């Protein structure tokens, strides 16, 4: 039982590291996009905010 638990813990830690790496990569990509295309980023944020407002307002 101890070996299985240790293996499961290693898999969880590996998965956590992979998720952290992917999250950091996504944050870097977003930061790069915002710096390269600030007005597009503002437009995307406004469109998402409007869509979210419409969806929430329907309830």
C-alpha positions as CSV (number, residue, x, y, z in Angstrom):
1,X,0.0,0.0,0.0
2,X,2.8,2.4,0.8
3,X,4.3,2.0,-2.7
4,X,1.0,2.7,-4.4
5,X,0.5,5.8,-2.3
6,X,4.0,7.0,-3.0
7,X,3.5,6.4,-6.7
8,X,0.2,8.3,-6.7
9,X,1.8,11.2,-4.8
10,X,4.6,11.4,-7.4
11,X,2.0,11.4,-10.2
12,X,0.1,14.2,-8.5
13,X,3.3,16.2,-8.0
14,X,4.3,15.7,-11.7
15,X,0.8,16.8,-12.8
16,X,1.0,19.9,-10.5
17,X,4.3,20.9,-12.0
18,X,2.9,20.5,-15.5
19,X,-0.1,22.6,-14.7
20,X,2.0,25.3,-13.2
21,X,4.3,25.3,-16.2
22,X,1.4,25.6,-18.6
23,X,-0.2,28.3,-16.5
24,X,3.0,30.3,-16.5
25,X,3.3,29.9,-20.3
26,X,-0.2,31.1,-20.8
27,X,0.4,34.1,-18.6
28,X,3.6,35.0,-20.5
29,X,1.7,34.6,-23.8
30,X,-1.1,36.9,-22.6
31,X,1.4,39.5,-21.3
32,X,3.2,39.5,-24.7
33,X,-0.1,39.8,-26.6
34,X,-1.2,42.7,-24.4
35,X,2.1,44.5,-24.9
36,X,2.2,43.9,-28.7
37,X,-1.5,44.6,-29.4
38,X,-2.9,46.8,-26.5
39,X,-6.0,48.0,-28.4
40,X,-6.9,44.5,-29.5
41,X,-6.6,43.4,-25.9
42,X,-8.9,46.2,-24.8
43,X,-11.4,45.2,-27.5
44,X,-11.3,41.5,-26.5
45,X,-11.8,42.4,-22.8
46,X,-14.7,44.7,-23.6
47,X,-16.4,42.1,-25.8
48,X,-16.0,39.5,-23.1
49,X,-17.3,41.8,-20.5
50,X,-20.3,42.7,-22.7
51,X,-21.0,39.0,-23.4
52,X,-20.8,38.1,-19.7
53,X,-23.0,41.0,-18.8
54,X,-25.7,39.9,-21.3
55,X,-25.6,36.3,-20.1
56,X,-25.8,37.4,-16.4
57,X,-28.5,39.9,-17.2
58,X,-30.8,37.3,-18.7
59,X,-31.3,35.5,-15.4
